[in-house]
Amino acid sequence: MGSPTHDRLRATSERVLDAAGRFVSAGRRGLSEPARDLLEALGALQDDELVFLEARIRSWGYWFHGWRPIEQRRQLLTHRNPTVASAGLALAAMGPDGYLREQAVAHADPTVPLWLKLCLIRASDWVPQVAQAAVLRLQDVDAVALVCALPLASRVAGRGRGTALREHLDEALGSESGKAALVDAAVRGAGEQSRLAWFELLRRHAEAAAEHFDAGLRHPDVRVREHALNHVDRLAESARRDVLSRLARDPVGRIRADALSKLFELEAPTSAGLEPHLEDRSALVRGLAQRWLRRAGGDPAERYRSLATRGPTRWNVAGLAETGTADDTPILESLLANPSDAIRTAALTGLARLDRERSLEVAWAALDDASSRVSRTAIAILMAVPDPMGATADLLLDRVAREGRAPVRRQLLHAVSRSPWHRLAVAAGLRNDDDADIRGAAREILRLWPSEIAHLSTKPRGIAERELARHLPNLDPELRRVVEFVIRTSAQQR
């Protein structure tokens, strides 16, 4: 079983291939309905599904023509019924026979959405004659339709054989009609089409993009706002300041940081002007403010000490951890009693950064914190330390059975699962957990565990041995036999 995306691509391609099989195996007089089904199945494909289907058919080579002799396939292309002929052409346009692909695109009507997509795919064909024929047909497509197909066009033009298509896109999108279509799609479009239209507009028509810069700054896609920020130097200085000031309030940290960096280069900030950025939720922005404060002769660590003492927040505590020293650990330890779990988590993380040994002592106590967020942070700190003998994993494994909070059990499952024996013990204990996610993850570990026995040469010991002995009788019989065999044939740990 693959990823959800791969499963979707495979399922949709199977539906089309089933429809294609019914079409090519139908009798001469019964082609109309299978042809309609095939065209409907092809027309319903998304861009990535169409590309996946084409690649799958191409990988079969001439086995793809096993449904019907080649001469009968050619007859389908000139069938008197236009629906049958169109289905035959669509199938031929995706097949391995270069002559049929060239013939199919030569008869294509690229004003029809499906045929526009097929022509775009064939414009990067590995046979030059097919690619040339497809590009020739694309010359009949207006700029508006081409911009609507930008997601697929960009995908196939990036192929190694997409030179002819890239040249055609350069010419079509670089024209006045292309500029108008790009502006319309960038400003009024949505999703991937709008994002790609902005990229092309900024690259090809900088002046037109500048006229609609406000729309780009408000675009919901972070990549468009980033792209606009990269082109902000083309604006006049007054307009640039305004744009950067707005982007400095962007919800995405890296955009805020880049915008502030450019803004500070235009005019160095004062210490007071840096104050709000020192407590920004983004580490990138805080780091930028810290550097500029040092340039101004200030000490960010001293400022954070004052802030964390007088009015601690999650972000000024994080800032103290970023700029402080081991001498600041008393401040951080005092914050472990703060009512806010976010502040306690930040203080614990800061301790791990400034004083590793002390943070390990504190982390064991923090496992009992009322907040699962703090407990999960403590587990991460404990497991970040090398544990060659499995002592830490043993103690955490012992805690799994008495941990009542599902988020903490989930964290323990992943933390303890570093060595095969601990992984087996913790999964055996959580295979029937009340939480569906934990239960599923534990059962997946058990399913895969037999593939790891080649890496085992010693028996389990300590708490791992005790937990396995407790859960082993209730495991699947086949898995139990594998585990018993490995234990019986492995050496004792010293």
C-alpha positions in Angstrom: 0.0 0.0 0.0 1.4 3.4 -1.0 0.7 6.9 0.0 -2.8 8.3 -0.3 -1.8 10.2 -3.4 -0.3 7.2 -5.1 -3.3 5.1 -4.2 -5.6 7.8 -5.8 -3.5 8.0 -9.0 -3.5 4.2 -9.3 -7.2 3.9 -8.7 -8.1 6.5 -11.3 -5.8 5.0 -13.9 -7.4 1.6 -13.3 -10.8 3.1 -14.0 -9.6 4.5 -17.3 -7.8 1.4 -18.3 -10.9 -0.7 -17.6 -12.9 1.6 -19.7 -10.2 1.4 -22.5 -10.3 -2.4 -22.3 -14.1 -2.4 -22.8 -13.8 0.0 -25.7 -11.1 -1.8 -27.7 -12.6 -5.3 -27.0 -16.2 -4.2 -28.0 -17.7 -5.5 -31.2 -17.7 -3.3 -34.3 -21.4 -2.3 -33.7 -21.2 -1.9 -30.0 -18.5 0.8 -29.7 -20.6 3.9 -29.0 -21.3 3.4 -25.3 -17.8 2.1 -24.4 -16.4 5.1 -26.4 -18.5 7.6 -24.3 -17.4 5.9 -21.1 -13.8 6.1 -22.1 -14.0 9.8 -23.0 -15.9 10.6 -19.8 -13.2 8.7 -17.7 -10.4 10.6 -19.5 -12.1 13.9 -19.2 -12.6 13.5 -15.4 -8.9 13.0 -14.8 -7.0 15.7 -12.9 -3.6 16.8 -14.3 -1.5 14.6 -12.1 -3.8 11.6 -12.8 -3.5 12.1 -16.6 0.3 12.3 -16.4 0.4 9.2 -14.2 -1.8 7.3 -16.6 0.3 8.3 -19.6 3.5 7.2 -17.9 1.9 3.9 -16.9 0.8 3.1 -20.5 4.2 4.2 -21.8 6.0 1.8 -19.4 4.0 -1.1 -20.9 5.4 -0.5 -24.4 3.8 -2.5 -27.1 2.0 -4.7 -24.7 -0.5 -1.8 -24.5 -1.7 -2.8 -28.0 -2.5 -6.4 -26.9 -6.2 -5.4 -26.7 -6.6 -5.3 -30.5 -4.4 -5.8 -33.6 -2.7 -2.6 -34.8 -4.6 -2.4 -38.1 -7.9 -2.5 -36.3 -6.7 0.2 -34.0 -5.9 2.4 -37.0 -9.4 1.8 -38.3 -10.8 3.2 -35.0 -9.2 6.6 -35.8 -11.3 7.1 -38.9 -14.5 5.6 -37.6 -17.7 7.1 -39.0 -19.1 7.7 -35.5 -17.3 10.8 -34.2 -17.5 9.6 -30.6 -15.8 6.3 -31.5 -13.2 8.1 -33.6 -12.5 10.6 -30.8 -12.0 7.8 -28.2 -9.7 6.0 -30.6 -7.7 9.1 -31.2 -7.4 9.7 -27.4 -6.2 6.2 -26.8 -3.7 6.4 -29.7 -2.4 9.8 -28.4 -1.3 8.0 -25.2 0.0 4.8 -26.7 3.6 3.6 -27.5 3.2 3.7 -31.3 4.8 7.0 -32.5 3.0 7.0 -35.8 -0.4 6.7 -34.1 0.5 9.4 -31.6 1.5 11.7 -34.4 -1.7 10.9 -36.4 -3.8 11.4 -33.2 -2.4 14.9 -32.4 -2.6 15.9 -36.1 -6.4 15.3 -36.0 -6.8 16.8 -32.5 -9.0 19.8 -31.7 -7.0 21.6 -28.9 -10.0 23.9 -28.2 -11.5 20.9 -26.5 -10.1 20.7 -22.9 -9.2 17.0 -23.0 -7.4 17.4 -26.3 -5.6 20.5 -25.1 -4.2 18.4 -22.2 -3.2 15.6 -24.5 -1.5 18.0 -26.9 0.5 19.5 -24.0 1.6 16.1 -22.9 2.6 15.1 -26.5 4.5 18.4 -27.0 7.2 16.9 -24.8 7.1 13.6 -26.6 10.4 11.6 -27.0 9.7 11.4 -30.8 10.5 14.8 -32.4 7.9 14.4 -35.1 5.1 13.9 -32.5 6.3 16.8 -30.4 6.4 19.1 -33.5 2.9 18.0 -34.5 1.6 18.8 -31.0 3.2 22.2 -30.8 1.8 23.0 -34.2 -1.7 22.2 -33.0 -1.1 24.3 -29.8 -0.6 27.4 -32.1 -4.4 27.3 -32.6 -5.0 27.7 -28.8 -5.5 31.3 -27.5 -3.6 32.7 -24.6 -6.6 32.4 -22.2 -6.9 28.7 -22.7 -3.2 28.2 -22.4 -3.0 30.1 -19.1 -5.9 28.0 -17.8 -3.8 24.9 -18.6 -0.7 26.3 -16.9 -0.5 23.7 -14.2 -0.2 20.9 -16.7 1.9 22.9 -19.1 4.4 23.7 -16.4 4.6 20.1 -15.3 5.3 18.7 -18.8 7.5 21.6 -20.0 9.9 20.7 -17.1 10.6 17.3 -18.7 14.0 16.9 -20.4 12.2 16.7 -23.8 10.0 19.8 -23.3 12.2 22.3 -25.2 9.7 22.8 -28.0 6.9 23.3 -25.6 8.9 25.8 -23.5 9.7 27.8 -26.6 6.0 27.9 -27.5 5.1 29.0 -24.0 7.7 31.7 -24.0 6.3 33.1 -27.2 2.6 32.8 -26.3 2.9 34.1 -22.7 5.3 36.8 -23.6 2.8 38.4 -26.0 0.3 41.2 -25.2 -2.6 38.7 -25.2 -0.5 36.4 -22.9 0.1 39.3 -20.6 -3.6 40.1 -20.3 -4.5 36.4 -19.7 -1.8 36.1 -17.0 -3.0 39.3 -15.2 -6.6 38.0 -15.2 -5.6 34.5 -13.9 -3.2 36.0 -11.3 -5.7 38.5 -9.9 -9.0 36.6 -10.4 -7.9 33.0 -10.6 -7.5 30.5 -7.8 -5.3 27.7 -6.7 -2.4 26.4 -8.7 -3.4 28.3 -11.8 -3.3 31.6 -10.0 0.1 30.8 -8.4 1.7 29.9 -11.6 0.2 32.9 -13.4 1.8 35.2 -10.8 5.2 33.4 -11.3 5.0 33.9 -15.1 3.7 37.5 -14.7 6.5 38.5 -12.4 9.1 36.8 -14.6 7.8 38.1 -18.0 5.9 41.3 -17.4 7.3 43.1 -14.3 5.6 46.4 -15.0 2.1 44.7 -15.3 2.9 42.8 -12.1 3.8 46.0 -10.3 0.4 47.5 -11.2 -1.3 44.6 -9.4 1.2 44.1 -6.6 -1.4 44.5 -3.9 -3.2 41.5 -5.1 0.0 39.5 -5.0 0.7 40.6 -1.4 -2.8 39.4 -0.4 -2.6 36.1 -2.2 -3.5 33.1 0.0 -0.5 31.1 -1.4 2.6 31.8 0.6 4.8 31.0 -2.5 3.2 33.9 -4.4 3.9 36.3 -1.6 7.5 35.0 -1.4 7.9 35.5 -5.1 6.5 39.0 -4.9 8.9 39.8 -2.1 11.8 38.6 -4.3 10.8 41.1 -6.9 10.1 44.0 -4.6 13.4 45.7 -5.6 11.8 46.6 -8.9 9.5 49.1 -7.2 10.2 52.7 -6.4 11.7 53.2 -2.9 8.5 54.8 -1.4 6.3 51.9 -2.8 9.0 49.4 -1.7 8.8 50.7 1.9 5.0 50.4 1.9 5.1 46.8 0.5 7.8 45.7 2.9 6.0 47.2 5.9 2.9 45.2 5.0 4.9 42.0 4.4 6.5 42.5 7.8 3.1 41.6 9.3 2.6 38.5 7.2 1.4 35.4 9.1 4.4 33.3 7.8 7.6 33.8 9.7 10.1 33.5 6.9 8.3 36.2 4.9 8.2 38.5 7.9 11.9 37.9 8.4 12.8 38.5 4.7 10.7 41.7 4.6 12.1 43.1 7.8 15.7 42.3 6.6 15.1 44.3 3.4 13.3 47.1 5.4 16.2 47.3 7.9 18.7 47.6 5.1 16.8 50.7 3.8 16.8 52.3 7.3 18.5 50.9 10.4 16.0 50.3 13.2 16.2 51.8 16.7 16.4 49.7 19.8 12.8 50.6 20.5 11.8 49.6 17.0 13.3 46.2 17.5 11.4 45.5 20.8 8.3 43.9 19.3 10.4 41.7 16.9 12.4 40.3 19.8 9.3 38.5 21.0 8.1 37.4 17.6 6.7 33.9 17.4 9.2 33.1 14.6 12.8 32.2 15.5 13.9 33.7 12.2 12.4 37.1 13.1 13.8 36.9 16.6 17.2 36.0 15.3 17.1 39.0 12.9 16.1 41.4 15.7 18.8 40.0 18.0 21.5 40.6 15.4 20.3 44.2 14.7 20.2 44.9 18.5 23.8 43.8 18.8 24.7 46.1 15.9 23.1 49.0 17.8 25.2 48.2 20.8 22.5 46.4 22.9 22.5 43.0 24.6 19.5 40.8 23.6 20.2 38.4 26.4 19.9 41.1 29.0 16.7 42.3 27.4 15.3 38.8 27.5 16.2 38.4 31.1 14.3 41.4 32.0 11.3 40.4 29.9 11.2 36.8 31.2 11.4 38.0 34.8 8.8 40.8 34.6 6.3 39.3 32.2 7.3 35.9 30.8 5.8 34.7 27.5 6.5 31.7 25.4 8.5 33.8 23.0 10.7 35.8 25.3 11.5 32.7 27.2 12.5 31.1 23.9 14.6 34.2 23.1 16.4 33.9 26.5 17.3 30.3 25.6 18.6 31.5 22.2 20.8 34.2 23.6 21.5 33.3 27.2 24.1 31.2 29.0 24.1 28.5 31.7 23.9 31.2 34.3 20.3 31.8 33.2 19.1 28.4 34.2 17.7 29.6 37.5 15.3 31.9 35.6 14.2 29.0 33.4 13.8 26.6 36.3 11.6 29.1 38.2 9.3 29.3 35.1 8.7 25.5 35.3 6.1 26.4 38.0 4.3 28.9 35.7 0.6 28.3 35.2 1.0 28.4 31.4 2.0 25.1 29.9 3.4 26.9 26.8 5.8 28.8 29.1 6.7 25.6 31.0 7.4 23.9 27.7 9.6 26.8 26.5 11.5 26.9 29.8 12.1 23.1 29.6 13.3 23.4 26.0 15.5 26.3 27.0 17.1 24.3 29.8 18.0 21.6 27.4 19.7 24.1 25.2 21.7 25.9 28.0 22.4 23.1 30.5 22.0 19.6 29.2 22.8 17.8 32.4 20.4 19.8 34.5 17.7 19.5 31.9 17.8 15.7 32.1 17.2 15.9 35.9 14.3 18.3 35.4 12.9 16.3 32.4 12.3 13.2 34.6 10.2 15.3 37.0 8.4 16.9 34.1 7.1 13.6 32.9 4.5 14.0 35.6 3.4 17.5 34.5 -0.3 18.0 34.2 0.1 19.1 30.6 0.8 16.4 28.0 2.7 19.1 26.0 5.3 19.5 28.7 5.5 15.7 29.2 6.1 15.1 25.5 8.8 17.7 25.5 10.4 16.0 28.5 10.4 12.6 26.6 12.0 14.2 23.5 14.8 15.7 25.7 15.4 12.3 27.4 15.5 10.4 24.1 17.8 13.0 22.5 20.7 11.7 24.7 22.6 8.6 23.5 21.3 5.5 25.2 23.5 2.6 24.1 22.5 0.3 27.0 18.8 1.1 26.8 18.5 2.4 30.4 16.4 5.4 29.5 14.2 3.4 27.1 13.7 0.9 29.9 12.4 3.5 32.3 10.2 5.1 29.7 8.9 1.7 28.7 8.0 1.0 32.3 5.9 4.2 32.3 3.8 3.3 29.2 1.5 0.9 31.0 0.6 3.5 33.7 0.3 6.6 31.4 -3.3 7.7 31.1 -2.9 10.5 28.5 -3.1 9.4 24.9 -0.8 12.1 23.5 1.9 11.1 25.9 1.5 7.4 25.1 1.8 8.2 21.5 5.1 10.1 22.1 6.3 7.2 24.3 5.5 4.7 21.5 7.8 6.6 19.1 10.5 7.4 21.7 10.9 3.9 23.1 10.8 2.3 19.6 14.5 2.8 18.9 15.8 -0.7 19.5 14.0 -3.8 18.1 13.3 -5.3 21.5 11.9 -2.1 23.1 9.9 -1.5 19.9 8.4 -5.0 20.1 7.6 -4.6 23.9 6.0 -1.2 23.6 3.9 -2.2 20.5 2.8 -5.4 22.2 1.6 -3.4 25.2 -0.3 -0.8 23.1 -1.7 -3.0 20.3 -5.2 -2.8 21.9 -4.9 0.8 23.1 -8.1 2.9 23.3 -6.7 5.5 21.0 -7.2 4.4 17.3 -4.0 6.1 16.1 -1.8 4.5 18.8 -3.5 1.1 18.2 -2.8 1.3 14.5 0.8 2.4 14.9 1.5 -0.4 17.4 0.0 -3.1 15.2 2.0 -1.8 12.2 5.2 -2.1 14.3 4.2 -5.7 15.1 3.5 -6.5 11.5 6.9 -5.3 10.4 8.9 -6.6 13.3 9.8 -10.0 11.8 11.7 -8.2 9.0 14.1 -6.8 11.7 15.3 -10.1 13.2 18.5 -10.1 11.0 19.7 -7.2 13.1 19.3 -9.0 16.4 22.0 -11.0 18.1 21.2 -10.6 21.8 18.2 -11.5 24.0 16.1 -8.8 25.5 16.8 -7.9 29.1 15.5 -5.8 32.0 12.1 -4.2 31.6 11.9 -5.0 27.9 12.3 -8.7 28.8 9.7 -8.4 31.6 7.1 -6.7 29.4 7.7 -9.2 26.5 7.1 -12.1 28.9 3.9 -10.5 30.0 2.5 -9.8 26.5 4.0 -12.7 24.5 1.2 -15.2 25.2 -1.4 -12.9 23.7 0.4 -12.1 20.5 -0.4 -13.5 17.1 0.8 -17.2 17.0 3.0 -16.7 14.0 4.6 -13.6 15.5 5.0 -15.4 18.8 6.8 -18.3 17.2 9.2 -15.9 15.5 9.9 -14.0 18.8 10.4 -17.2 20.7 12.8 -18.5 18.1 14.9 -15.3 18.1 15.1 -15.3 21.9 16.0 -19.0 22.0 18.9 -18.5 19.4 20.3 -15.2 20.6 23.1 -14.5 23.0 22.6 -13.1 26.5 23.5 -9.4 26.8 26.3 -8.6 29.2 
